[in-house]
Every structure is written in C-alpha cells, then in structure tokens.
Amino acid sequence: MGRHKQHKPRRPRGESGQPATEWFGTAFHSTEGMQHLDVRQSGNGVLITSSPAEIDGVPASWPLRLRNDDDGQGLTEVGTALAAGRGHVFGVTEGPGHRTVLAFMPDHPEDGVGTLARVRTSEGPDCDVVFERSAERPMGLWAEAGENLLRIVPLLGPDAPPADDLEDCRLCPGCYRPVYESSSSHTLIGAGPLPLMGLCRLCAEGTTLRSLRQADVPIDSRQRSVLETVAAAMA
C-alpha cells in the first residue's frame, strides 16, 4: 500500500504578497509520489482542492467548494473537525434507490491517514458502496488544512465577490499542483525549445526537485524532465 514519508506545508507569507486567504501543503508518498492539498477562499466560501484525488477510479484533481450559508458556522465545524482529527459528515443527498454522503474519515484506510470522500450507497440486500471521489492524505496534513481553514473563515462575509463558478486552475507542469489565477506562477524562457509556463513558485525556485531527492519518492517521467530542465537553467 505504501506509506507517507513526510509532508511539507506551504505557509502563508504575507510579506511576499501571498494572500492570507490561501494555504497549500504537500505529502510525499513512498509509492504514489507527491500528494497536494490546497485551501483557499472562494467568494463567500472555501475551496479545498486535492491533487491528485481518485475520481471514478482515475487520478484527477478534485476541487470541492464549500459554501458559507450560515455566517461561517458550518465551515468552522469543518475546520475544527479536520484540525482535531475527528470524523465529519458534510452532507447527505438522497436519490432514487441510493444515498450519497460527503464525509471526512480519520484513520482510514489506515492509522495516520485520513480520507475525504464522496460515497454512494445503494439500497437493497446487496447495499453496494461506491467511492465516487476520494483523497487520502496524512492526518497531520488534514490538521494543518483545518487550522488554516479556521483562519480563513473570519475573513469571509457577504461583501466577498461571488464565486458561482470555480476559479480557473492549471496544474503546474513540474509537480501537478493546482495553480489558480490568484496564485503566483512563473514562466521560464530559454530552458528549452518552448517556454515552461505555469510553474508554481516552488518548482521555479528548485525547491520541489530538492525535496523529492531528499524524500526519495517516485516521480512521473514528464515531471522529472520539467524539473531537471528548470535545474539546468538555474545552474
């Protein structure tokens, strides 16, 4: 199954222009490589992006927008549960012959790992259970996400810009982190036949490649090519 070796959170840095309404962290898994978690304000709500997550059995980025319809009470409950490592049910939807639950499950599928999941259960004698979407991360990373979600909630309010549509997001070519329009990104010119566009700050600075080498975890060949091209350009 593999194990999580370590995680490297990216803390807000107001002095560098990083918005106080964003937080980002990464876990290094012994077989799955880099696993990212991004928490940020989205209008009068919060957006949690797991990249990669498993969607219908396929790795993909999962942006989950949590609305603020009760003056922050629901979001505070979410952040408190994540920070404390407690289970939390976000909501239950009833459909014809089935029920869909969005929940955080601590120490699942193993101790020290938590899973955010959307699970569908069918009625009847078989009572099939299907994980439509799921993201596994170390409990420590979920806890930091919860702490930073609690920091963001007081900044929300009815005067926040609307966010009926999700903010556009690209995946950094070096690490597949979600890079939103409000995030800083970099273009490296002269590193190859084409400019490297949409690099996150950590990849552009060479931090990602150094961390991967220290953690000794697998990396996609395309990602490795991008990161080594950046390193050569910086040498």
Backbone as CSV, one residue per row, in Angstrom:
resi,resn,N_x,N_y,N_z,CA_x,CA_y,CA_z,C_x,C_y,C_z
1,MET,0.825,-1.207,0.000,0.000,0.000,0.000,0.860,1.257,0.000
2,GLY,2.091,1.130,0.554,2.959,2.304,0.605,2.697,3.112,1.854
3,ARG,3.514,4.126,2.050,3.359,4.945,3.241,3.725,6.383,2.934
4,HIS,3.200,7.292,3.754,3.545,8.699,3.631,4.833,8.950,4.390
5,LYS,5.839,9.456,3.686,7.138,9.683,4.310,7.169,10.976,5.110
6,GLN,6.631,12.037,4.539,6.668,13.315,5.219,5.734,14.246,4.477
7,HIS,5.449,15.386,5.065,4.701,16.394,4.323,5.364,17.738,4.529
8,LYS,5.239,18.563,3.497,5.883,19.872,3.505,4.811,20.931,3.280
9,PRO,4.255,21.514,4.362,3.248,22.545,4.165,3.856,23.839,3.669
10,ARG,3.080,24.555,2.868,3.489,25.888,2.455,2.650,26.873,3.236
11,ARG,3.256,27.612,4.097,2.513,28.517,4.962,2.327,29.869,4.278
12,PRO,1.273,30.604,4.676,1.048,31.919,4.081,2.213,32.845,4.379
13,ARG,2.571,33.656,3.384,3.688,34.583,3.580,3.241,35.950,3.108
14,GLY,2.633,36.697,4.022,2.099,37.989,3.642,3.162,38.931,3.113
15,GLU,4.372,38.795,3.620,5.413,39.730,3.210,5.814,39.536,1.749
16,SER,5.501,38.368,1.150,5.868,38.135,-0.248,4.683,38.340,-1.179
17,GLY,3.585,38.848,-0.642,2.428,39.090,-1.473,1.475,37.914,-1.545
18,GLN,1.774,36.819,-0.859,0.880,35.665,-0.852,-0.380,36.021,-0.069
19,PRO,-1.578,35.876,-0.661,-2.806,36.242,0.051,-2.949,35.480,1.357
20,ALA,-3.521,36.147,2.353,-3.738,35.499,3.644,-4.879,34.498,3.579
21,THR,-5.564,34.443,2.452,-6.715,33.546,2.316,-6.354,32.277,1.555
22,GLU,-5.073,31.909,1.538,-4.642,30.693,0.846,-3.691,29.892,1.736
23,TRP,-3.730,28.578,1.555,-2.760,27.694,2.204,-2.551,26.489,1.293
24,PHE,-1.328,25.966,1.329,-1.021,24.829,0.470,-0.053,23.896,1.169
25,GLY,-0.249,22.580,1.048,0.666,21.617,1.634,0.839,20.412,0.735
26,THR,1.956,19.706,0.900,2.282,18.538,0.079,2.748,17.392,0.956
27,ALA,2.276,16.191,0.655,2.756,14.972,1.296,3.530,14.164,0.267
28,PHE,4.596,13.508,0.718,5.380,12.643,-0.156,5.088,11.191,0.207
29,HIS,4.535,10.449,-0.743,4.148,9.060,-0.513,5.164,8.135,-1.156
30,SER,5.468,7.019,-0.485,6.554,6.147,-0.936,6.284,5.497,-2.288
31,THR,5.023,5.357,-2.676,4.711,4.757,-3.979,3.906,5.675,-4.895
32,GLU,3.136,6.607,-4.295,2.274,7.476,-5.093,2.927,8.805,-5.451
33,GLY,4.065,9.104,-4.836,4.734,10.363,-5.129,4.113,11.532,-4.376
34,MET,4.027,12.705,-5.038,3.527,13.917,-4.395,2.007,13.931,-4.329
35,GLN,1.480,14.335,-3.163,0.044,14.466,-2.966,-0.220,15.838,-2.358
36,HIS,-1.004,16.650,-3.050,-1.176,18.052,-2.696,-2.550,18.332,-2.091
37,LEU,-2.578,19.382,-1.283,-3.822,19.840,-0.666,-3.794,21.360,-0.651
38,ASP,-4.844,21.977,-1.182,-4.911,23.433,-1.312,-6.219,23.915,-0.679
39,VAL,-6.122,24.930,0.192,-7.299,25.519,0.834,-7.269,27.011,0.567
40,ARG,-8.370,27.565,0.058,-8.396,28.992,-0.267,-9.823,29.527,-0.231
41,GLN,-9.919,30.844,-0.078,-11.217,31.498,-0.155,-11.746,31.397,-1.574
42,SER,-13.053,31.170,-1.688,-13.722,31.158,-2.987,-15.018,31.932,-2.826
43,GLY,-14.988,33.237,-3.153,-16.144,34.072,-2.895,-16.438,34.080,-1.402
44,ASN,-17.703,33.917,-1.052,-18.081,33.825,0.353,-18.112,32.357,0.774
45,GLY,-17.028,31.639,0.506,-16.923,30.222,0.826,-15.476,29.795,0.769
46,VAL,-15.257,28.493,0.806,-13.897,27.938,0.817,-13.797,26.849,-0.244
47,LEU,-12.651,26.797,-0.911,-12.379,25.781,-1.920,-11.243,24.901,-1.426
48,ILE,-11.504,23.601,-1.338,-10.482,22.616,-0.967,-10.167,21.785,-2.204
49,THR,-8.919,21.816,-2.658,-8.530,21.080,-3.851,-7.521,19.998,-3.486
50,SER,-7.874,18.759,-3.807,-6.971,17.620,-3.612,-6.430,17.217,-4.977
51,SER,-5.105,17.190,-5.110,-4.497,16.859,-6.388,-3.242,16.012,-6.164
52,PRO,-3.264,14.730,-6.601,-4.411,14.106,-7.244,-5.373,13.511,-6.218
53,ALA,-6.600,13.298,-6.671,-7.580,12.509,-5.946,-7.966,11.357,-6.858
54,GLU,-8.827,10.495,-6.377,-9.317,9.410,-7.226,-10.783,9.676,-7.544
55,ILE,-11.067,9.867,-8.825,-12.422,10.163,-9.272,-12.867,9.060,-10.207
56,ASP,-13.862,8.304,-9.770,-14.344,7.148,-10.537,-13.189,6.219,-10.903
57,GLY,-12.262,6.056,-9.952,-11.150,5.130,-10.152,-9.986,5.680,-10.936
58,VAL,-10.045,6.960,-11.325,-8.986,7.564,-12.154,-8.367,8.739,-11.403
59,PRO,-7.028,8.875,-11.379,-6.400,10.023,-10.711,-6.768,11.333,-11.406
60,ALA,-7.182,12.320,-10.640,-7.552,13.623,-11.185,-7.574,14.641,-10.059
61,SER,-7.602,15.912,-10.417,-7.712,16.979,-9.429,-9.180,17.098,-8.994
62,TRP,-9.405,17.264,-7.675,-10.765,17.348,-7.142,-10.943,18.669,-6.403
63,PRO,-11.585,19.666,-7.048,-11.900,20.909,-6.349,-13.262,20.773,-5.656
64,LEU,-13.291,20.977,-4.351,-14.526,20.865,-3.574,-14.831,22.225,-2.973
65,ARG,-15.913,22.841,-3.433,-16.287,24.163,-2.919,-17.316,24.005,-1.816
66,LEU,-17.015,24.603,-0.665,-17.910,24.580,0.485,-18.504,25.983,0.641
67,ARG,-19.816,26.076,0.507,-20.479,27.374,0.587,-20.633,27.819,2.045
68,ASN,-20.767,29.114,2.205,-20.940,29.707,3.529,-22.348,30.291,3.593
69,ASP,-23.292,29.470,4.020,-24.694,29.894,4.057,-25.189,30.166,5.470
70,ASP,-24.297,30.070,6.458,-24.745,30.213,7.844,-23.778,31.048,8.673
71,ASP,-23.228,32.086,8.053,-22.325,33.012,8.739,-21.111,32.300,9.312
72,GLY,-20.609,31.296,8.581,-19.362,30.641,8.944,-19.486,29.479,9.909
73,GLN,-20.686,29.180,10.403,-20.818,28.119,11.402,-20.440,26.753,10.831
74,GLY,-20.974,26.434,9.647,-20.678,25.138,9.046,-19.202,24.981,8.709
75,LEU,-18.586,26.035,8.148,-17.172,25.966,7.804,-16.304,25.857,9.051
76,THR,-16.717,26.518,10.129,-15.982,26.399,11.387,-16.031,24.974,11.906
77,GLU,-17.175,24.321,11.764,-17.298,22.928,12.190,-16.378,22.033,11.363
78,VAL,-16.294,22.304,10.055,-15.398,21.526,9.189,-13.955,21.709,9.618
79,GLY,-13.527,22.974,9.757,-12.146,23.245,10.138,-11.795,22.664,11.494
80,THR,-12.714,22.752,12.450,-12.465,22.217,13.791,-12.304,20.705,13.748
81,ALA,-13.157,20.025,12.965,-13.067,18.563,12.856,-11.752,18.136,12.220
82,LEU,-11.348,18.807,11.131,-10.093,18.465,10.476,-8.912,18.713,11.407
83,ALA,-8.910,19.848,12.087,-7.804,20.196,12.967,-7.682,19.214,14.131
84,ALA,-8.825,18.708,14.594,-8.818,17.795,15.739,-8.715,16.331,15.326
85,GLY,-8.750,16.061,14.021,-8.671,14.680,13.555,-9.937,13.893,13.819
86,ARG,-11.091,14.578,13.791,-12.369,13.916,14.028,-13.120,13.712,12.716
87,GLY,-13.938,12.689,12.659,-14.765,12.462,11.501,-15.808,13.557,11.357
88,HIS,-16.220,13.812,10.117,-17.211,14.862,9.871,-18.020,14.522,8.625
89,VAL,-19.336,14.663,8.727,-20.218,14.477,7.573,-20.609,15.854,7.052
90,PHE,-20.234,16.142,5.813,-20.536,17.439,5.211,-21.996,17.513,4.780
91,GLY,-22.505,16.402,4.279,-23.884,16.400,3.815,-24.295,15.046,3.281
92,VAL,-25.606,14.832,3.223,-26.179,13.590,2.711,-27.222,13.940,1.671
93,THR,-27.148,13.303,0.527,-28.106,13.520,-0.553,-28.844,12.216,-0.836
94,GLU,-30.163,12.285,-0.863,-30.979,11.108,-1.146,-31.356,11.108,-2.620
95,GLY,-31.250,9.938,-3.251,-31.649,9.777,-4.644,-32.463,8.511,-4.802
96,PRO,-32.987,8.273,-6.004,-33.781,7.057,-6.225,-32.949,5.796,-5.989
97,GLY,-33.224,5.117,-4.914,-32.552,3.855,-4.640,-31.147,3.975,-4.110
98,HIS,-30.679,5.191,-3.781,-29.319,5.328,-3.268,-29.190,6.558,-2.384
99,ARG,-28.090,6.628,-1.672,-27.760,7.765,-0.808,-26.305,8.130,-1.050
100,THR,-26.032,9.433,-1.151,-24.663,9.904,-1.358,-24.226,10.725,-0.146
101,VAL,-23.070,10.372,0.391,-22.555,11.028,1.590,-21.195,11.638,1.281
102,LEU,-21.007,12.893,1.665,-19.706,13.556,1.592,-19.170,13.638,3.003
103,ALA,-18.009,13.037,3.260,-17.527,12.943,4.634,-16.013,12.908,4.697
104,PHE,-15.497,13.274,5.878,-14.086,13.087,6.189,-13.986,11.936,7.168
105,MET,-13.128,10.952,6.855,-12.975,9.755,7.679,-11.549,9.690,8.211
106,PRO,-11.349,9.908,9.518,-9.996,9.845,10.086,-9.503,8.413,10.198
107,ASP,-8.179,8.271,10.115,-7.539,6.953,10.235,-8.185,5.930,9.313
108,HIS,-8.419,6.345,8.089,-8.978,5.468,7.050,-8.238,5.753,5.752
109,PRO,-7.686,4.754,5.093,-7.855,3.311,5.324,-6.882,2.714,6.341
110,GLU,-6.039,3.548,6.969,-5.088,3.034,7.951,-4.778,4.127,8.948
111,ASP,-4.186,3.762,10.076,-3.824,4.742,11.085,-2.885,5.793,10.495
112,GLY,-3.140,7.042,10.848,-2.281,8.127,10.395,-2.666,8.714,9.064
113,VAL,-3.679,8.138,8.414,-4.139,8.620,7.109,-5.629,8.920,7.201
114,GLY,-6.051,10.041,6.658,-7.465,10.394,6.614,-7.942,10.481,5.185
115,THR,-9.234,10.248,4.975,-9.798,10.253,3.627,-10.986,11.193,3.549
116,LEU,-10.944,12.097,2.590,-12.095,12.908,2.216,-12.757,12.176,1.063
117,ALA,-14.054,11.892,1.167,-14.670,11.037,0.159,-16.130,11.390,-0.081
118,ARG,-16.543,11.158,-1.301,-17.968,11.175,-1.645,-18.347,9.733,-1.947
119,VAL,-19.218,9.180,-1.117,-19.535,7.753,-1.161,-21.011,7.567,-1.473
120,ARG,-21.293,6.663,-2.386,-22.678,6.349,-2.736,-23.007,4.942,-2.273
121,THR,-24.091,4.815,-1.546,-24.555,3.504,-1.094,-25.924,3.235,-1.690
122,SER,-26.131,2.014,-2.148,-27.406,1.639,-2.743,-28.267,0.916,-1.730
123,GLU,-29.569,1.030,-1.900,-30.494,0.326,-1.036,-30.672,-1.109,-1.524
124,GLY,-31.218,-1.926,-0.651,-31.435,-3.308,-1.048,-30.540,-4.264,-0.306
125,PRO,-30.686,-5.552,-0.575,-29.926,-6.564,0.175,-28.416,-6.484,-0.054
126,ASP,-27.977,-6.078,-1.244,-26.540,-6.018,-1.511,-25.878,-4.800,-0.870
127,CYS,-26.600,-3.690,-0.826,-26.108,-2.447,-0.207,-24.695,-2.112,-0.701
128,ASP,-24.569,-1.971,-2.023,-23.263,-1.667,-2.620,-22.743,-0.309,-2.149
129,VAL,-21.436,-0.239,-1.930,-20.780,1.006,-1.524,-19.764,1.379,-2.599
130,VAL,-19.904,2.582,-3.163,-19.019,3.039,-4.226,-18.379,4.361,-3.811
131,PHE,-17.046,4.404,-3.804,-16.325,5.656,-3.557,-16.233,6.399,-4.885
132,GLU,-17.122,7.382,-5.070,-17.115,8.146,-6.319,-15.890,9.062,-6.404
133,ARG,-15.544,9.664,-5.289,-14.365,10.533,-5.222,-13.709,10.341,-3.866
134,SER,-12.389,10.322,-3.845,-11.697,10.166,-2.563,-10.294,10.745,-2.657
135,ALA,-9.826,11.271,-1.520,-8.470,11.815,-1.420,-7.888,11.402,-0.075
136,GLU,-6.804,10.640,-0.105,-6.122,10.207,1.119,-4.907,11.102,1.363
137,ARG,-4.793,11.584,2.593,-3.660,12.412,2.990,-3.291,12.076,4.434
138,PRO,-2.053,12.351,4.849,-1.682,12.150,6.256,-2.576,12.982,7.176
139,MET,-2.879,12.454,8.344,-3.726,13.174,9.291,-3.122,14.532,9.647
140,GLY,-1.782,14.595,9.730,-1.143,15.864,10.048,-1.397,16.931,9.003
141,LEU,-1.463,16.525,7.738,-1.720,17.488,6.671,-3.170,17.959,6.713
142,TRP,-4.101,17.032,6.980,-5.510,17.432,7.142,-5.647,18.399,8.317
143,ALA,-4.913,18.135,9.396,-5.000,19.006,10.570,-4.547,20.425,10.227
144,GLU,-3.452,20.557,9.484,-2.981,21.885,9.100,-3.966,22.558,8.153
145,ALA,-4.589,21.774,7.279,-5.618,22.326,6.399,-6.774,22.877,7.225
146,GLY,-7.182,22.128,8.262,-8.265,22.595,9.120,-7.909,23.858,9.871
147,GLU,-6.677,23.920,10.383,-6.238,25.114,11.101,-6.263,26.348,10.207
148,ASN,-5.851,26.172,8.962,-5.833,27.316,8.040,-7.222,27.638,7.516
149,LEU,-8.094,26.639,7.418,-9.482,26.915,7.073,-10.108,27.794,8.156
150,LEU,-9.827,27.489,9.425,-10.350,28.301,10.524,-9.799,29.726,10.470
151,ARG,-8.595,29.883,9.963,-8.019,31.222,9.828,-8.706,32.012,8.714
152,ILE,-9.184,31.301,7.694,-9.826,31.964,6.557,-11.270,32.360,6.866
153,VAL,-11.981,31.550,7.644,-13.415,31.764,7.868,-13.731,33.183,8.353
154,PRO,-13.008,33.752,9.335,-13.362,35.109,9.781,-13.208,36.178,8.699
155,LEU,-12.482,35.863,7.624,-12.277,36.834,6.546,-13.402,36.805,5.525
156,LEU,-14.291,35.825,5.639,-15.405,35.716,4.710,-16.521,36.662,5.126
157,GLY,-17.415,36.939,4.194,-18.546,37.799,4.512,-19.399,38.030,3.290
158,PRO,-20.556,38.606,3.477,-21.485,38.829,2.349,-20.949,39.775,1.296
159,ASP,-19.941,40.575,1.656,-19.367,41.514,0.687,-18.307,40.859,-0.198
160,ALA,-17.987,39.594,0.057,-16.998,38.893,-0.762,-17.515,38.754,-2.185
161,PRO,-16.615,38.750,-3.173,-17.068,38.612,-4.563,-17.754,37.262,-4.767
162,PRO,-18.751,37.208,-5.657,-19.442,35.936,-5.897,-18.508,34.916,-6.523
163,ALA,-18.788,33.650,-6.275,-17.969,32.570,-6.848,-18.882,31.427,-7.253
164,ASP,-19.852,31.772,-8.098,-20.773,30.732,-8.561,-20.044,29.708,-9.417
165,ASP,-19.012,30.165,-10.131,-18.182,29.262,-10.929,-16.832,29.094,-10.246
166,LEU,-16.257,27.893,-10.370,-14.945,27.652,-9.782,-13.892,28.487,-10.489
167,GLU,-12.935,28.985,-9.724,-11.825,29.739,-10.291,-11.014,28.832,-11.207
168,ASP,-10.591,29.391,-12.348,-9.795,28.607,-13.293,-8.515,28.125,-12.634
169,CYS,-8.129,26.914,-12.976,-6.971,26.288,-12.347,-6.192,25.506,-13.390
170,ARG,-4.872,25.629,-13.328,-3.981,24.796,-14.130,-3.114,23.981,-13.187
171,LEU,-2.639,22.852,-13.670,-1.714,22.058,-12.873,-0.290,22.431,-13.265
172,CYS,0.531,22.723,-12.276,1.937,23.038,-12.524,2.582,21.867,-13.268
173,PRO,3.294,22.114,-14.368,3.894,21.005,-15.122,5.012,20.290,-14.368
174,GLY,5.533,20.925,-13.317,6.627,20.298,-12.584,6.192,19.385,-11.460
175,CYS,5.013,19.655,-10.870,4.591,18.863,-9.707,3.113,18.528,-9.706
176,TYR,2.359,19.073,-10.678,0.914,18.848,-10.785,0.154,19.477,-9.628
177,ARG,0.732,20.493,-9.009,-0.012,21.248,-8.011,-1.070,22.099,-8.717
178,PRO,-2.204,22.346,-8.064,-3.170,23.281,-8.652,-2.648,24.708,-8.552
179,VAL,-2.607,25.408,-9.668,-2.179,26.801,-9.696,-3.375,27.627,-10.159
180,TYR,-3.952,28.393,-9.247,-5.139,29.186,-9.552,-4.740,30.563,-10.063
181,GLU,-5.712,31.255,-10.630,-5.433,32.583,-11.178,-4.928,33.527,-10.099
182,SER,-5.381,33.325,-8.857,-4.951,34.192,-7.767,-3.598,33.791,-7.203
183,SER,-3.040,32.647,-7.653,-1.737,32.198,-7.174,-0.640,32.772,-8.062
184,SER,0.553,32.875,-7.513,1.681,33.314,-8.327,2.198,32.139,-9.150
185,SER,2.460,32.376,-10.435,3.047,31.350,-11.291,4.173,31.986,-12.099
186,HIS,4.990,31.136,-12.705,6.203,31.627,-13.358,6.363,30.989,-14.739
187,THR,6.956,31.737,-15.633,7.297,31.237,-16.968,8.817,31.282,-17.112
188,LEU,9.391,30.149,-17.480,10.837,30.050,-17.635,11.162,30.037,-19.127
189,ILE,11.827,31.071,-19.609,12.151,31.212,-21.032,13.617,30.870,-21.246
190,GLY,13.890,30.119,-22.297,15.259,29.765,-22.618,15.697,28.461,-22.001
191,ALA,14.774,27.765,-21.311,15.127,26.488,-20.698,15.022,25.341,-21.682
192,GLY,14.429,25.588,-22.829,14.242,24.535,-23.827,13.680,25.140,-25.093
193,PRO,13.222,24.304,-26.025,12.677,24.831,-27.275,11.415,25.654,-27.072
194,LEU,10.660,25.378,-25.997,9.450,26.133,-25.700,9.518,26.642,-24.261
195,PRO,8.907,27.804,-23.980,8.894,28.297,-22.597,8.132,27.331,-21.687
196,LEU,8.595,27.190,-20.451,7.870,26.416,-19.439,6.921,27.374,-18.741
197,MET,5.628,27.186,-18.940,4.625,28.116,-18.425,3.848,27.475,-17.281
198,GLY,3.371,28.320,-16.362,2.511,27.857,-15.286,3.225,27.155,-14.163
199,LEU,4.531,27.379,-14.018,5.273,26.767,-12.923,4.885,27.404,-11.597
200,CYS,4.669,26.580,-10.577,4.449,27.138,-9.254,5.776,27.680,-8.721
201,ARG,5.701,28.486,-7.685,6.907,29.127,-7.155,7.942,28.108,-6.695
202,LEU,7.483,27.019,-6.053,8.421,26.038,-5.511,9.185,25.309,-6.604
203,CYS,8.519,25.044,-7.723,9.211,24.390,-8.839,10.160,25.362,-9.524
204,ALA,9.718,26.596,-9.698,10.556,27.593,-10.362,11.819,27.884,-9.563
205,GLU,11.741,27.758,-8.226,12.906,28.022,-7.371,13.786,26.792,-7.187
206,GLY,13.323,25.630,-7.648,14.092,24.404,-7.490,13.817,23.656,-6.190
207,THR,12.904,24.190,-5.368,12.609,23.567,-4.073,11.982,22.191,-4.237
208,THR,11.099,22.043,-5.203,10.401,20.763,-5.390,11.379,19.641,-5.699
209,LEU,12.299,19.876,-6.618,13.251,18.832,-7.002,14.144,18.455,-5.819
210,ARG,14.582,19.438,-5.053,15.414,19.145,-3.876,14.634,18.311,-2.861
211,SER,13.369,18.646,-2.644,12.552,17.904,-1.682,12.324,16.477,-2.139
212,LEU,12.102,16.284,-3.430,11.886,14.932,-3.961,13.131,14.077,-3.804
213,ARG,14.284,14.660,-4.047,15.529,13.911,-3.901,15.772,13.535,-2.442
214,GLN,15.434,14.437,-1.524,15.608,14.145,-0.105,14.637,13.064,0.360
215,ALA,13.387,13.119,-0.142,12.371,12.163,0.291,12.518,10.816,-0.398
216,ASP,13.205,10.791,-1.550,13.405,9.547,-2.303,12.079,8.873,-2.623
217,VAL,11.205,9.617,-3.297,9.907,9.082,-3.702,9.820,9.079,-5.226
218,PRO,8.937,8.252,-5.788,8.831,8.180,-7.248,8.283,9.471,-7.837
219,ILE,8.632,9.719,-9.092,8.153,10.902,-9.789,7.899,10.560,-11.241
220,ASP,6.825,11.088,-11.770,6.460,10.882,-13.160,7.592,11.356,-14.078
221,SER,7.841,10.616,-15.162,8.953,10.947,-16.050,8.795,12.336,-16.664
222,ARG,7.565,12.730,-16.964,7.347,14.066,-17.538,7.659,15.144,-16.512
223,GLN,7.232,14.928,-15.263,7.553,15.884,-14.207,9.062,15.988,-14.005
224,ARG,9.728,14.843,-13.978,11.174,14.846,-13.774,11.873,15.638,-14.880
225,SER,11.417,15.469,-16.108,12.024,16.190,-17.220,11.883,17.698,-17.039
226,VAL,10.695,18.131,-16.621,10.459,19.560,-16.404,11.353,20.086,-15.286
227,LEU,11.395,19.366,-14.160,12.167,19.838,-13.015,13.661,19.849,-13.299
228,GLU,14.152,18.859,-14.029,15.574,18.835,-14.361,15.924,19.920,-15.381
229,THR,14.980,20.256,-16.259,15.195,21.357,-17.204,15.292,22.677,-16.444
230,VAL,14.427,22.861,-15.437,14.480,24.065,-14.625,15.820,24.146,-13.874
231,ALA,16.246,23.006,-13.299,17.509,22.982,-12.546,18.683,23.335,-13.440
232,ALA,18.679,22.817,-14.678,19.779,23.093,-15.607,19.798,24.577,-15.982
233,ALA,18.605,25.162,-16.131,18.544,26.582,-16.492,19.018,27.479,-15.359
234,MET,18.863,26.994,-14.126,19.245,27.793,-12.962,20.720,27.597,-12.601
235,ALA,21.341,26.559,-13.146,22.737,26.248,-12.783,23.699,27.318,-13.284
